[in-house]
Amino acid sequence: MILNLLRLCIALVVPTGALFLSSYLDGNPELLEEKTISFLCILDTLVTHREIACLAQEWVGPFRDTAWLAFGLGAAPLFVFFGVAILCGTRRSMNAAVFPLMIPVAIVLVCANMLVQGVLVLGVVVLVYTAHVGNPPIFALFFAAAAIAGGALAVIGGAVTMRFSQALEVRGLAIKRSTSPRLWALVDDLAARLGADPPDAIVIGLEPTFWVVSGKVRASGTNLPTRLIEGRTLFVSLPLMRVLADEEFRAIIAHELGHFRGRDTEYSARFIPAYQALEGAETGFDDAAEIGGSGPPIAVVLAWIARMPARALLAMLHAAFHGNVQRISRFREYEADAAAAEVADPRAVATSLFKIPLYSRLWDNLIEDHINRIRRKLPTAPELGTFFGDMARLMVTPDLAVALREYALEARSEHPFDSHPSSYNRVSNLGIDPATVTPAELRTGENDGVAEALIDKLDEVEFFLMTAENDALYECGATPHVPATLNMGGDDPLYHAIYSLLAVVVGLAPDTAPRFTAVVARAQAAMDDFDRLIFAGYCGGHRDVLPVDEAAARLRAGGEARLLAVMEVATAAIADSGAEPGQEEIAVLSLLDPGQQPEPEPTAPGDQADRSVLDEWFRDMQGAGRTPAGGDGGAGQD
C-alpha cells in the first residue's frame, strides 16, 4: 500500500505543481502582462485562416484545465485498477476474464497520461520562462515533445508486439517417447491414475526446477534440436533427477500433473498474453528513454518527468492484479500437493518439498563456481550434471542437514506476492508435522537419483545440455569465452594422482560427507585450481581412481615436497572431519611419507606436464616453513 501511495504521488506531482503555478500566475497578473510566446506568434503568422493566441496571459486558463485533466488521469486509474482487483478477489474465472480486458484500457490510460503530462510539463516551462526569463528554448521544447510522443508510441508498440509473441523460449531438449520410453511410461501412468491429461511434450534441461505450461513453447539451445511445442509441456530438471529418490520424483511429477488436472495451466495461459503486454509496455518505456536520452539536457529531463507518472500507473495495474494472481497460485499449489499425495507416499511429497529448494541452491552455487573457473581460465568439468549428484551426497553433511532443517522449519511466513506457499505450510497442509522431517531425510542417499534409470543415452543428453549452457553463459556475458574443451577425458596427470589419493582418504571415512568437505577446504586453501566438482566425480565413482601405490609413486616422482604437501592436506582433513586415522588411513599416509618408501626411478622430462601452478604452491609452502625444501617443480592444470 505504501508503495502504491508513492506511485500515486508520482502520478500527481506534475498536475499538482501546475495547479499551484496557475494560481500563482493568477495572483500576479503583471508577470505575464503584455508578454507573448514567440513561437506561437510565428505560427499565427504562418497558418492562414487560423487565429492562434500568442499572448501568454490567454494560456493560463487552458493550462489550469489541462492540470485538472492530468490530475484525473493520474488518480482515476488507481481507483479503477484496485477497485476491479478487489471485486475479482481470488475468483479464477473473473480474474481470467477481467485482467486481460484491463490491459488495453491501461495502455490507453498510460499513453493519454503521458501525453497530457507532457503537454503540462512543456506548459510549465513556457510560462515560467515567459514570466521570469524571456523566450523559452524552442528547440529543446520541440525535442522534448517529440521524445514524449515517441515514448507513447513505443509503449503501444511494445505492448502489441509482446501480446502476440510466438512462444515461451526454453533452453532444453524435448524428449521423444521412442528415445526415453521409461520416463514417458512413468508420466503416463501417473497421469492415468490422477485422471489428468498427460503432457504433449516433456522437455529436459539444467534449470533446477519443475514446471508445466499450456501454450506454445520453443525448446532449443546451441547444438540442440529446436522444437516448437503446442499444447501441454512438462519441464523436468536433470540435475534434480540426480538427487531425488524414486518416490520423491514420482511425487514431484504427480504434483505438476495435478496442475493439468485442475486446468491450472489453461487458466494461466489466459494471463500470459496480458503479462506479456505489460512487459512489452515496460520495454517500450525503456526504449523511449534510450532514444530520448541523447538530446539537449533540458529536453531529456522534461521527457523523463513526463514519462515517470505513466510508468507509475502501469506499475499500479501490475500490483493490483498480481496480488490476486499470486494468492490464487498459492491455493493451486495446495491442490497440486494433494493430488501428488493421492498417487505417491505423502511422506515423499513432504521431503521433496524441503529438498528441492536446498538442492536448487546447491546447483546455482555450482554454476557460479563454474563461471568463476571459466573467468580464471581454469579447467572445468564438462560432466556438471553427472557430478552434481556426487556433490549433493558429499556436500550435505549431518551438521549442515540439521541447520537446513531448522531454517526450513522457521521459514513459515509468506509475502503477499509469493506464488508458492512456504514449504512448511505446504507440508502442514498434507497433514504431516514438518518437525517430523529428519535431517537424514534431507540428505541424498547412495541409491537416490532416477536419471540413470529413466533417460536413455544419458551421457549424451547431459553433454549437449552442458554445451548449450556454456554457450548461453557466454552469450549473456557471464563468461568471457566458451570453455575450450568439452571432452569426457581425463585430467592432468599430477592432479589425477592427487584426486585419486584424496578420494581414497574420503572413501575410508564412516560418513564421507564431513571428510569430503574437510578435504575440499584444505585442498582449495593450498591449490587455487583444485576443483571440488571434479574431485566429487572421483569420490562418487564417475572418474577412474588410480591405485594408491601408483598415485603415490606419481607424486613421489615430482619430489619430496609434493608428497609431503598432499600428506599434510590428507592428515589435516582427517582431523578436521572429527576422526582419528584408522589403520587404513595410516597405511595410505605412510605411502606419502618419503622416509618409508624408496625413491622411484626418475621419469623422462617429456613425461612431465606443465606444473607451474603447483610449483608456486610448493614454493609458498616452503616459504612459510611448512615443508622441507626439495622437489623439481610442480604441476598445474591449463
C-alpha positions as CSV (number, residue, x, y, z in Angstrom):
1,M,0.0,0.0,0.0
2,I,2.8,2.4,0.9
3,L,4.5,1.7,-2.5
4,N,1.2,2.4,-4.3
5,L,0.7,5.6,-2.4
6,L,4.2,6.6,-3.5
7,R,3.3,5.8,-7.1
8,L,0.1,7.9,-6.8
9,C,2.2,10.8,-5.6
10,I,4.5,10.4,-8.6
11,A,1.4,10.4,-10.9
12,L,0.0,13.6,-9.3
13,V,3.1,15.7,-8.6
14,V,3.2,17.4,-12.0
15,P,-0.5,18.4,-12.2
16,T,-0.4,19.4,-8.5
17,G,2.6,21.7,-9.2
18,A,0.8,23.0,-12.4
19,L,-2.3,24.0,-10.3
20,F,-0.1,25.9,-7.9
21,L,1.7,27.6,-10.8
22,S,-1.6,28.7,-12.4
23,S,-2.9,30.1,-9.0
24,Y,0.4,31.9,-8.6
25,L,0.1,33.5,-12.1
26,D,-3.5,34.4,-11.5
27,G,-2.4,36.2,-8.3
28,N,0.4,38.0,-10.1
29,P,-1.1,39.1,-13.5
30,E,1.7,41.6,-14.0
31,L,4.2,38.8,-14.6
32,L,2.6,37.9,-18.0
33,E,1.0,41.3,-18.8
34,E,1.6,42.2,-22.5
35,K,4.1,39.3,-22.9
36,T,3.9,37.0,-25.9
37,I,5.0,33.4,-26.6
38,S,7.2,33.9,-29.6
39,F,6.9,30.6,-31.4
40,L,3.1,30.8,-31.1
41,C,3.2,34.2,-32.7
42,I,5.2,32.8,-35.5
43,L,2.7,30.0,-36.0
44,D,-0.1,32.7,-36.0
45,T,1.5,34.4,-39.0
46,L,2.3,31.2,-40.9
47,V,-1.1,29.5,-40.6
48,T,-3.8,31.1,-42.7
49,H,-7.5,31.3,-41.6
50,R,-6.4,30.4,-38.0
51,E,-6.1,32.7,-35.0
52,I,-3.5,31.3,-32.6
53,A,-3.4,33.2,-29.4
54,C,0.2,34.2,-28.6
55,L,-0.4,36.4,-25.5
56,A,0.9,34.4,-22.5
57,Q,-1.9,35.5,-20.2
58,E,-4.5,33.8,-22.5
59,W,-2.9,30.4,-21.9
60,V,-3.2,30.3,-18.1
61,G,-6.8,29.2,-18.2
62,P,-6.2,26.3,-20.7
63,F,-3.1,25.4,-18.7
64,R,-5.2,25.1,-15.5
65,D,-7.8,22.9,-17.3
66,T,-5.0,20.6,-18.5
67,A,-3.7,20.3,-15.0
68,W,-7.1,19.1,-13.8
69,L,-7.3,16.7,-16.7
70,A,-3.9,15.3,-15.8
71,F,-4.9,15.1,-12.1
72,G,-7.9,13.0,-13.1
73,L,-5.9,10.7,-15.4
74,G,-3.4,10.2,-12.6
75,A,-5.9,9.5,-9.7
76,A,-8.7,7.6,-11.6
77,P,-6.7,4.6,-12.6
78,L,-5.7,3.9,-9.0
79,F,-9.4,3.5,-8.0
80,V,-10.3,1.7,-11.2
81,F,-7.4,-0.8,-11.1
82,F,-7.7,-1.6,-7.4
83,G,-11.5,-1.5,-7.3
84,V,-11.7,-4.1,-10.1
85,A,-9.0,-6.2,-8.4
86,I,-10.9,-6.2,-5.1
87,L,-14.1,-7.1,-6.9
88,C,-12.4,-10.0,-8.6
89,G,-10.7,-11.3,-5.5
90,T,-9.5,-14.8,-5.8
91,R,-12.2,-16.0,-8.2
92,R,-10.2,-17.6,-11.0
93,S,-12.8,-17.2,-13.8
94,M,-13.4,-13.5,-13.0
95,N,-9.7,-12.7,-12.9
96,A,-9.1,-14.6,-16.1
97,A,-11.9,-12.7,-17.8
98,V,-11.3,-9.2,-16.4
99,F,-7.5,-8.9,-16.2
100,P,-6.8,-9.3,-19.9
101,L,-9.5,-6.8,-20.7
102,M,-7.9,-4.2,-18.4
103,I,-4.6,-4.3,-20.4
104,P,-5.8,-2.2,-23.4
105,V,-7.6,0.1,-21.0
106,A,-4.4,0.5,-19.0
107,I,-2.3,1.1,-22.1
108,V,-4.7,3.8,-23.3
109,L,-4.7,5.5,-19.9
110,V,-1.0,5.3,-19.7
111,C,-0.4,6.8,-23.1
112,A,-3.0,9.5,-22.6
113,N,-1.5,10.3,-19.2
114,M,2.0,10.5,-20.8
115,L,0.8,12.9,-23.5
116,V,-1.2,15.1,-21.1
117,Q,1.6,15.2,-18.6
118,G,4.0,16.0,-21.4
119,V,1.9,19.0,-22.5
120,L,1.7,20.1,-18.9
121,V,5.4,19.9,-18.4
122,L,6.1,21.9,-21.5
123,G,3.5,24.4,-20.5
124,V,5.2,24.9,-17.1
125,V,8.5,25.6,-18.8
126,V,6.9,28.0,-21.3
127,L,5.0,30.0,-18.7
128,V,7.9,30.1,-16.2
129,Y,10.3,31.2,-18.9
130,T,8.0,33.8,-20.2
131,A,7.2,35.2,-16.8
132,H,10.7,35.3,-15.4
133,V,13.4,34.8,-18.1
134,G,12.3,35.6,-21.6
135,N,11.7,33.5,-24.7
136,P,11.6,29.7,-23.9
137,P,14.1,27.3,-25.6
138,I,12.1,26.4,-28.6
139,F,14.5,23.7,-30.0
140,A,14.6,21.9,-26.6
141,L,10.8,22.1,-26.3
142,F,10.3,20.6,-29.7
143,F,12.8,17.8,-28.9
144,A,11.1,17.0,-25.6
145,A,7.7,17.0,-27.3
146,A,9.0,14.5,-29.9
147,A,10.5,12.3,-27.2
148,I,7.2,12.3,-25.3
149,A,5.2,11.4,-28.3
150,G,7.7,8.8,-29.3
151,G,7.5,7.3,-25.9
152,A,3.8,6.9,-26.1
153,L,4.1,5.2,-29.5
154,A,6.9,2.9,-28.1
155,V,4.6,1.8,-25.2
156,I,1.8,0.9,-27.6
157,G,4.1,-0.8,-30.0
158,G,5.8,-2.8,-27.2
159,A,2.5,-4.0,-25.8
160,V,1.2,-5.1,-29.2
161,T,4.4,-6.8,-30.1
162,M,4.7,-8.8,-26.9
163,R,1.0,-9.5,-26.8
164,F,1.4,-11.6,-30.0
165,S,4.7,-13.1,-29.2
166,Q,5.0,-16.6,-30.6
167,A,6.3,-18.9,-27.8
168,L,7.9,-19.3,-24.5
169,E,11.6,-19.8,-25.1
170,V,13.2,-22.7,-23.1
171,R,16.8,-24.0,-23.2
172,G,16.3,-27.7,-23.1
173,L,15.8,-30.9,-25.1
174,A,12.3,-32.3,-26.0
175,I,12.4,-36.0,-25.1
176,K,10.6,-38.2,-27.5
177,R,8.6,-41.3,-26.4
178,S,10.8,-43.5,-28.6
179,T,14.1,-42.3,-27.0
180,S,13.1,-42.4,-23.3
181,P,10.1,-44.8,-23.1
182,R,10.6,-45.4,-19.3
183,L,10.3,-41.7,-18.4
184,W,7.2,-41.4,-20.6
185,A,5.7,-44.6,-19.2
186,L,6.1,-43.2,-15.6
187,V,4.4,-39.9,-16.6
188,D,1.6,-41.6,-18.5
189,D,0.9,-44.0,-15.5
190,L,0.7,-41.1,-13.0
191,A,-1.5,-39.1,-15.3
192,A,-3.9,-42.0,-15.8
193,R,-4.1,-42.6,-12.0
194,L,-4.8,-38.9,-11.4
195,G,-7.3,-38.6,-14.2
196,A,-5.2,-35.8,-15.7
197,D,-4.3,-35.2,-19.3
198,P,-0.7,-36.3,-20.0
199,P,1.7,-33.7,-21.4
200,D,2.1,-33.4,-25.1
201,A,5.9,-33.0,-24.6
202,I,8.5,-33.4,-21.9
203,V,11.4,-31.0,-22.0
204,I,14.5,-31.8,-20.0
205,G,17.0,-29.1,-19.1
206,L,19.5,-28.0,-16.5
207,E,17.4,-25.4,-14.7
208,P,16.8,-26.6,-11.1
209,T,13.0,-26.6,-11.3
210,F,10.0,-28.5,-12.5
211,W,7.0,-26.8,-14.1
212,V,4.1,-27.3,-16.6
213,V,2.6,-24.9,-19.0
214,S,-0.1,-24.9,-21.7
215,G,0.6,-23.0,-24.9
216,K,3.4,-22.5,-27.3
217,V,6.9,-23.5,-26.1
218,R,10.1,-23.5,-28.2
219,A,12.7,-25.8,-26.8
220,S,16.1,-25.0,-28.2
221,G,19.8,-24.3,-27.5
222,T,23.2,-24.5,-29.1
223,N,23.6,-27.9,-30.7
224,L,20.2,-28.9,-29.5
225,P,17.4,-29.6,-32.0
226,T,14.7,-26.8,-32.0
227,R,11.2,-28.0,-31.4
228,L,8.1,-25.8,-31.3
229,I,5.5,-27.4,-28.9
230,E,1.8,-26.5,-28.9
231,G,-0.2,-27.9,-26.0
232,R,0.8,-29.2,-22.6
233,T,4.5,-29.2,-21.7
234,L,6.2,-30.7,-18.7
235,F,9.7,-29.4,-17.9
236,V,12.0,-31.8,-15.9
237,S,15.2,-30.8,-14.2
238,L,18.0,-33.2,-15.0
239,P,20.2,-32.0,-12.0
240,L,17.4,-32.6,-9.6
241,M,16.7,-36.0,-11.1
242,R,20.2,-36.8,-9.8
243,V,19.3,-36.2,-6.1
244,L,15.7,-37.2,-5.7
245,A,14.6,-40.6,-4.5
246,D,12.3,-42.6,-6.8
247,E,9.2,-41.9,-4.7
248,E,10.2,-38.2,-4.4
249,F,10.5,-37.9,-8.1
250,R,7.1,-39.5,-8.6
251,A,5.6,-37.1,-6.1
252,I,7.0,-34.1,-7.9
253,I,5.8,-35.3,-11.3
254,A,2.4,-36.0,-9.8
255,H,2.3,-32.5,-8.4
256,E,2.9,-31.0,-11.8
257,L,0.3,-33.3,-13.4
258,G,-2.1,-32.1,-10.7
259,H,-1.9,-28.7,-12.3
260,F,-3.1,-30.2,-15.6
261,R,-6.0,-32.0,-13.8
262,G,-7.1,-28.7,-12.2
263,R,-6.9,-26.9,-15.6
264,D,-4.4,-24.5,-13.9
265,T,-2.2,-24.2,-16.9
266,E,-5.2,-23.2,-19.1
267,Y,-6.2,-20.6,-16.5
268,S,-2.6,-19.3,-16.5
269,A,-2.5,-19.3,-20.3
270,R,-5.2,-16.6,-20.3
271,F,-2.9,-14.4,-18.2
272,I,0.3,-15.0,-20.2
273,P,-0.7,-12.6,-23.1
274,A,-1.7,-9.9,-20.6
275,Y,1.6,-10.2,-18.7
276,Q,3.5,-10.2,-22.0
277,A,1.7,-7.0,-23.0
278,L,2.6,-5.4,-19.7
279,E,6.2,-6.5,-20.1
280,G,6.2,-5.1,-23.7
281,A,4.8,-1.8,-22.4
282,E,7.6,-1.5,-19.8
283,T,10.1,-2.4,-22.5
284,G,8.6,0.5,-24.6
285,F,9.4,2.8,-21.7
286,D,13.0,1.7,-21.6
287,D,13.3,2.0,-25.4
288,A,11.8,5.5,-25.3
289,A,14.2,6.5,-22.5
290,E,17.2,5.2,-24.5
291,I,16.1,7.0,-27.7
292,G,15.3,10.3,-25.9
293,G,18.4,10.2,-23.8
294,S,20.8,11.8,-26.3
295,G,19.2,15.2,-26.9
296,P,19.7,18.5,-25.1
297,P,19.9,18.0,-21.3
298,I,16.7,20.1,-20.6
299,A,14.8,18.1,-23.2
300,V,15.9,14.8,-21.7
301,V,14.9,15.9,-18.2
302,L,11.5,17.1,-19.4
303,A,10.7,13.9,-21.3
304,W,11.8,11.9,-18.2
305,I,9.5,13.9,-16.0
306,A,6.6,13.3,-18.4
307,R,7.2,9.5,-18.5
308,M,7.5,8.8,-14.8
309,P,3.8,9.3,-13.9
310,A,2.8,7.0,-16.8
311,R,5.3,4.3,-15.6
312,A,3.8,4.6,-12.1
313,L,0.3,4.0,-13.5
314,L,1.5,0.9,-15.3
315,A,3.1,-0.4,-12.0
316,M,-0.2,0.2,-10.2
317,L,-2.1,-2.1,-12.6
318,H,0.5,-4.8,-12.3
319,A,0.4,-4.6,-8.5
320,A,-3.4,-4.5,-8.4
321,F,-3.9,-7.9,-10.1
322,H,-0.6,-9.5,-9.3
323,G,-1.6,-9.9,-5.7
324,N,-4.8,-11.7,-6.8
325,V,-2.9,-14.0,-9.2
326,Q,-0.3,-14.9,-6.5
327,R,-3.0,-15.8,-3.9
328,I,-4.7,-18.0,-6.5
329,S,-1.4,-19.6,-7.3
330,R,-0.8,-20.5,-3.7
331,F,-4.2,-22.1,-3.4
332,R,-3.4,-24.1,-6.6
333,E,-0.2,-25.3,-5.1
334,Y,-2.0,-26.8,-2.2
335,E,-4.4,-28.6,-4.6
336,A,-1.5,-29.9,-6.6
337,D,0.2,-31.2,-3.5
338,A,-2.9,-33.0,-2.5
339,A,-3.0,-34.6,-6.0
340,A,0.5,-35.8,-5.6
341,A,-0.3,-37.4,-2.2
342,E,-3.0,-39.5,-4.0
343,V,-0.5,-41.4,-6.1
344,A,2.7,-41.1,-4.1
345,D,3.7,-41.5,-0.5
346,P,2.7,-38.3,1.3
347,R,6.0,-38.5,3.2
348,A,7.9,-38.4,-0.1
349,V,5.8,-35.3,-1.1
350,A,6.9,-33.7,2.2
351,T,10.6,-34.5,1.9
352,S,10.7,-33.4,-1.7
353,L,9.2,-30.0,-0.7
354,F,12.1,-29.5,1.6
355,K,14.8,-30.9,-0.6
356,I,14.1,-29.1,-3.9
357,P,14.9,-25.6,-2.5
358,L,18.0,-26.9,-0.9
359,Y,19.5,-28.7,-3.9
360,S,18.4,-25.9,-6.3
361,R,20.6,-23.5,-4.3
362,L,23.4,-26.0,-4.4
363,W,23.1,-26.2,-8.2
364,D,23.1,-22.4,-8.5
365,N,26.2,-22.4,-6.3
366,L,27.9,-24.8,-8.6
367,I,27.0,-22.8,-11.7
368,E,28.6,-19.7,-10.0
369,D,31.7,-21.8,-9.3
370,H,31.7,-23.0,-12.9
371,I,31.5,-19.4,-14.2
372,N,34.3,-18.3,-11.9
373,R,36.6,-21.0,-13.1
374,I,36.0,-20.1,-16.8
375,R,36.7,-16.5,-16.0
376,R,40.0,-17.5,-14.4
377,K,40.8,-19.7,-17.4
378,L,40.9,-22.9,-15.2
379,P,39.7,-26.3,-16.4
380,T,36.0,-27.0,-15.9
381,A,34.2,-30.3,-15.6
382,P,32.0,-31.0,-18.7
383,E,30.1,-33.5,-16.6
384,L,28.5,-30.8,-14.5
385,G,25.1,-32.6,-14.3
386,T,26.7,-36.0,-13.7
387,F,28.9,-34.8,-10.9
388,F,26.1,-32.8,-9.3
389,G,24.6,-36.0,-7.8
390,D,28.0,-36.8,-6.3
391,M,28.3,-33.2,-4.9
392,A,24.8,-33.5,-3.4
393,R,25.8,-36.6,-1.5
394,L,29.1,-35.3,-0.3
395,M,28.4,-31.6,0.4
396,V,25.4,-32.0,2.7
397,T,27.0,-33.1,6.0
398,P,24.9,-34.2,9.0
399,D,25.5,-30.8,10.7
400,L,24.5,-28.9,7.5
401,A,21.4,-31.0,7.2
402,V,20.4,-30.1,10.8
403,A,20.9,-26.4,10.0
404,L,18.9,-26.6,6.8
405,R,16.1,-28.4,8.5
406,E,15.9,-25.7,11.2
407,Y,15.9,-23.0,8.5
408,A,13.0,-24.7,6.7
409,L,11.1,-25.1,9.9
410,E,11.5,-21.4,10.7
411,A,10.6,-20.1,7.2
412,R,6.8,-20.1,7.6
413,S,5.8,-16.5,6.6
414,E,4.7,-15.8,3.0
415,H,4.9,-12.5,1.2
416,P,1.6,-11.5,-0.4
417,F,3.3,-11.7,-3.8
418,D,4.8,-15.1,-3.3
419,S,3.5,-17.5,-6.0
420,H,4.1,-20.6,-3.8
421,P,3.3,-21.2,-0.1
422,S,6.2,-21.9,2.2
423,S,7.4,-25.5,2.3
424,Y,6.5,-25.6,6.0
425,N,2.9,-24.6,5.3
426,R,2.6,-27.0,2.3
427,V,3.9,-29.9,4.4
428,S,1.5,-29.0,7.2
429,N,-1.4,-28.9,4.7
430,L,-0.6,-32.5,3.8
431,G,-1.4,-33.5,7.4
432,I,2.3,-34.1,8.2
433,D,4.1,-32.3,11.1
434,P,7.1,-30.6,9.4
435,A,9.0,-31.1,12.6
436,T,9.0,-34.8,12.0
437,V,11.1,-34.4,8.8
438,T,14.5,-35.5,10.0
439,P,17.9,-34.1,8.8
440,A,18.7,-37.6,7.5
441,E,15.8,-37.3,5.1
442,L,17.2,-34.1,3.6
443,R,20.4,-35.9,2.6
444,T,20.7,-37.7,-0.7
445,G,21.4,-41.4,-0.3
446,E,23.6,-43.6,-2.4
447,N,20.6,-45.1,-4.1
448,D,18.8,-41.8,-4.8
449,G,18.7,-40.3,-8.3
450,V,16.5,-41.6,-11.1
451,A,18.1,-40.1,-14.2
452,E,20.1,-43.3,-14.9
453,A,17.0,-45.4,-14.9
454,L,14.7,-43.2,-16.9
455,I,16.7,-41.4,-19.6
456,D,18.3,-43.3,-22.4
457,K,21.8,-42.1,-23.6
458,L,22.0,-40.0,-20.5
459,D,25.7,-39.1,-21.0
460,E,24.9,-37.7,-24.5
461,V,21.9,-35.7,-23.2
462,E,24.0,-34.2,-20.4
463,F,26.9,-33.4,-22.7
464,F,24.7,-31.5,-25.2
465,L,22.8,-29.7,-22.5
466,M,26.1,-28.6,-20.9
467,T,27.4,-27.3,-24.2
468,A,24.2,-25.3,-24.7
469,E,24.6,-23.9,-21.1
470,N,28.1,-22.8,-21.7
471,D,27.2,-21.0,-24.9
472,A,24.3,-19.3,-23.2
473,L,26.6,-18.1,-20.4
474,Y,28.9,-16.7,-23.0
475,E,26.1,-15.0,-25.0
476,C,24.7,-13.3,-21.9
477,G,28.1,-12.0,-20.9
478,A,28.5,-14.1,-17.8
479,T,31.7,-15.7,-19.1
480,P,34.4,-14.2,-21.4
481,H,34.7,-17.3,-23.5
482,V,33.2,-20.8,-24.0
483,P,35.4,-23.5,-22.4
484,A,38.0,-24.6,-25.0
485,T,37.4,-28.3,-24.5
486,L,34.3,-30.2,-23.6
487,N,35.5,-33.8,-23.7
488,M,34.9,-36.5,-21.3
489,G,38.5,-37.3,-21.0
490,G,41.0,-37.4,-18.1
491,D,42.7,-34.8,-16.1
492,D,46.2,-33.5,-15.7
493,P,48.4,-36.5,-14.7
494,L,49.5,-34.9,-11.4
495,Y,46.0,-33.9,-10.4
496,H,44.8,-37.3,-11.4
497,A,47.1,-38.7,-8.8
498,I,46.1,-36.1,-6.2
499,Y,42.4,-36.5,-6.7
500,S,42.7,-40.3,-6.6
501,L,44.7,-40.3,-3.3
502,L,42.4,-37.9,-1.6
503,A,39.3,-39.7,-2.9
504,V,40.6,-42.9,-1.2
505,V,41.0,-40.9,2.0
506,V,37.4,-39.7,1.7
507,G,36.1,-43.2,0.9
508,L,37.7,-44.6,4.1
509,A,35.6,-42.4,6.3
510,P,32.4,-43.9,8.0
511,D,30.5,-40.9,6.7
512,T,32.1,-39.5,3.6
513,A,30.4,-36.1,3.6
514,P,32.3,-34.5,6.6
515,R,35.6,-35.9,5.3
516,F,34.9,-34.6,1.7
517,T,34.1,-31.1,2.9
518,A,37.3,-31.1,5.1
519,V,39.5,-32.3,2.2
520,V,38.0,-29.7,-0.2
521,A,38.5,-26.9,2.3
522,R,42.2,-27.9,2.9
523,A,43.0,-28.6,-0.7
524,Q,41.4,-25.4,-2.0
525,A,43.3,-23.4,0.6
526,A,46.5,-24.9,-0.8
527,M,45.7,-25.1,-4.5
528,D,43.7,-22.3,-6.2
529,D,42.8,-24.6,-9.1
530,F,41.6,-27.5,-7.1
531,D,38.2,-28.3,-8.5
532,R,35.7,-29.6,-5.9
533,L,33.3,-30.7,-8.6
534,I,35.9,-32.9,-10.5
535,F,37.0,-34.2,-7.1
536,A,33.4,-35.1,-6.3
537,G,33.4,-37.2,-9.6
538,Y,36.4,-39.2,-8.2
539,C,34.7,-39.7,-4.9
540,G,31.4,-40.7,-6.5
541,G,32.9,-43.2,-8.8
542,H,32.4,-41.3,-12.1
543,R,36.1,-40.9,-12.7
544,D,38.6,-43.8,-12.6
545,V,40.7,-43.7,-9.4
546,L,44.4,-44.8,-9.5
547,P,45.6,-47.5,-7.2
548,V,47.0,-45.8,-4.0
549,D,50.6,-47.0,-4.6
550,E,50.6,-45.8,-8.2
551,A,49.1,-42.5,-7.3
552,A,51.8,-42.1,-4.5
553,A,54.5,-43.1,-7.0
554,R,53.4,-40.3,-9.4
555,L,53.6,-37.8,-6.6
556,R,56.9,-39.1,-5.4
557,A,58.3,-38.6,-8.9
558,G,57.8,-34.9,-8.5
559,G,59.8,-34.7,-5.4
560,E,59.6,-34.9,-1.6
561,A,57.8,-31.5,-1.2
562,R,54.9,-32.6,-3.3
563,L,54.4,-35.8,-1.4
564,L,54.5,-34.1,2.0
565,A,52.1,-31.3,0.9
566,V,49.4,-33.8,-0.2
567,M,50.1,-35.8,3.0
568,E,49.5,-32.6,5.0
569,V,46.2,-32.0,3.3
570,A,45.1,-35.5,3.9
571,T,46.2,-35.6,7.6
572,A,44.6,-32.2,8.4
573,A,41.3,-33.2,6.6
574,I,41.1,-36.5,8.7
575,A,41.5,-34.4,11.8
576,D,39.0,-31.8,10.7
577,S,36.4,-34.4,10.0
578,G,36.4,-35.4,13.6
579,A,38.0,-38.8,13.3
580,E,41.3,-40.4,14.3
581,P,43.2,-42.1,11.5
582,G,42.5,-45.8,11.4
583,Q,44.8,-48.5,10.1
584,E,43.8,-48.0,6.5
585,E,44.3,-44.2,6.7
586,I,47.7,-44.7,8.3
587,A,48.6,-47.1,5.6
588,V,47.7,-44.5,2.9
589,L,49.5,-41.7,4.7
590,S,52.6,-43.9,5.1
591,L,52.8,-44.1,1.3
592,L,53.1,-40.4,1.3
593,D,56.0,-40.4,3.8
594,P,59.3,-40.1,1.9
595,G,61.1,-41.9,4.7
596,Q,59.0,-45.0,4.3
597,Q,59.5,-45.8,0.6
598,P,62.5,-45.8,-1.7
599,E,62.7,-43.1,-4.4
600,P,61.2,-44.2,-7.7
601,E,63.1,-44.2,-10.9
602,P,63.2,-40.7,-12.4
603,T,60.9,-40.1,-15.3
604,A,61.9,-38.6,-18.6
605,P,61.4,-34.8,-18.9
606,G,59.0,-35.4,-21.8
607,D,56.7,-37.3,-19.5
608,Q,56.2,-34.3,-17.2
609,A,53.2,-32.0,-17.6
610,D,53.4,-28.2,-17.2
611,R,53.4,-27.9,-13.4
612,S,53.8,-24.2,-12.8
613,V,50.7,-23.9,-10.6
614,L,51.9,-26.5,-8.1
615,D,55.4,-25.2,-8.3
616,E,54.1,-21.9,-6.9
617,W,52.1,-23.7,-4.3
618,F,55.1,-25.7,-3.0
619,R,57.3,-22.6,-3.1
620,D,54.7,-20.8,-1.0
621,M,54.5,-23.6,1.5
622,Q,58.3,-23.8,1.8
623,G,58.5,-20.0,2.3
624,A,56.0,-20.4,5.1
625,G,58.3,-23.1,6.7
626,R,55.6,-25.8,6.4
627,T,57.5,-28.2,4.2
628,P,61.2,-29.0,3.7
629,A,62.9,-27.7,0.6
630,G,63.1,-30.1,-2.3
631,G,61.4,-31.3,-5.4
632,D,61.9,-30.4,-9.0
633,G,58.8,-28.4,-9.7
634,G,55.0,-28.6,-9.5
635,A,52.2,-29.3,-11.9
636,G,49.2,-27.3,-12.8
637,Q,46.1,-27.6,-14.9
638,D,45.9,-25.4,-18.0
